[in-house]
Amino acid sequence: MEADWPLIAVRFALYVTLSGLFGLSAFGLYGLKVGERGNALAFRPWLLGTGLLALLLSGIAIALLAAAMAGTPPWPIDQEAVGMLLSDSATGTAWKIRMIALVVASIAALIAAWRTVPLGVVAISSGVALATLAWTGHGAMDEGSTGWVHLVADILHLLSAGAWMGALLGLGLLVMRPARRIDAAHLTLTHRALHEFGLVGTVVVGTIVVTGLINSWLLVGLGNLPSLGATTYGRLLIAKLALFGAMLGLASLNRFRLTPAFERSVAAGDHRGTLRTLRKSLAMETVCVVTILALVSWLGTLEPPASAM
């Protein structure tokens, strides 16, 4: 079957924007103090911008999905197919919930994104919006108790991946600050944020690994493992796992080597070299996670081996 590239592209853009919205707002809550948020990161434009972009992308996605299911061209929009999808499916219900959640998140970001309560509202609302993507993939294809296990695992997988990506966005903005705007307070703040994410990252990685194993068991099955590389789905999954392994290596390097070295360099008054190394490492980690999201966007449109049995 020929790949539906417009739908894959919009799915990818949604994964990126919703992950960034949820992860960055969560990072602001656990990684930064209230008085630091306004100066450390431009929360309002980032959160409001991603929230509004996610609303636009969600509107495009529902039109493309309806066209794909009805077998009609994406343009002009098949209003009848969209109406049926919104009224007669769990996917449509999830889309409506996402739109409401994104409106709430955008309003909260516009009011005062750096304050704890509005930022918490953004995090919760965007988390709900990100979780609704589980109904557009394989997480909603099973029924009964297996279906609930699959759906919950998919939602936790999405939220954990979003927390990781959003934290990388926040940390990247901190370490990429122009040299003329870096002072001792910013360096101290950056080190603490790196340390805080190291602790949260342990939970995030553990959740991704466990839910990933559950999803692989349900979507691939043990019997299909030997022939996994013979299918497009299998090759994309192998590439995803390889990139995830690279991310784990980079995250371990950041936590156990680069962050302590950065702390020592700040204390010694010579942070330029370690900051440059941190920037490169975080950039590579971000490239890995964005590529993984691209692969996931494609995988969600393919038939997994277990369903083909």
Secondary structure, DSSP 8 states (H G I E B T S, - for coil): ----HHHHHHHHHHHHHHHHHHHHHHHHHHHS-HHHHHHH--HHHHHHHHHHHHHHHHHHHHHHHHHHHHT--SSS--HHHHHHHHHSSHHHHHHHHHHHHHHHHHHHHHHHTTSHHHHHHHHHHHHHHHHGGGGGSGGGS--HHHHHHHHHHHHHHHHHHHHHHHHHHHHHHHHTS-GGG--HHHHHHHHHHHHHHHHHHHHHHHHHHHHHHHHHHHHT-GGGGGGGGGSHHHHHHHHHHHHHHHHHHHHHHIIIIIHHHHHHHHHHT--HHHHHHHHHHHHHHHHHHHHHHHHHHHHTTS--GGGG-
